[in-house]
């Protein structure tokens, strides 16, 4: 659901590390592999396998991919049962005052985990059609607000 948002960030010059349970990117074998291999590393999201039940290992994998560079923006869509542990584990990777966008699918929306980082929250509701596009746009809108330094707030998308 965040693939469109990740693609837009990459197109804007961001280096995107995308922790996910399943690989959202095209495999590096099969048709098109030469074209994908010709792309510079920063021109497509870097996928990291995410096991939400192992937040320290997840943070270590992300840290490895970042090669010591701080995270300047965090977009997190993590199941409520893992949310606090995962966000706490990745917090040391964030640049000071880096904005955070948290995505939720049920109300009530909890308070942000990383209080020291300005947080935009998105509550995703039901979309009757084209849910992936609408969801991606809602998250991207929150990312833009975060990067513009807008005050932390909750934004609802869908019914």
Secondary structure, 3 states (H helix, E strand, C coil): CCHHHHHHHHHCCCCCEEEECCCCCCCCCCCCHHHHHHCCHHHCCEEEECCCCCHHHHHHHHHHHHCCCCEEEEEECCCHHHHHHHHHHHHHHEEEEEEEEEEECCCCCCCCCCCCCCEEEEEECCCCCCHHHHHHHHHHHHHHHHHCCCCCCEEEECC
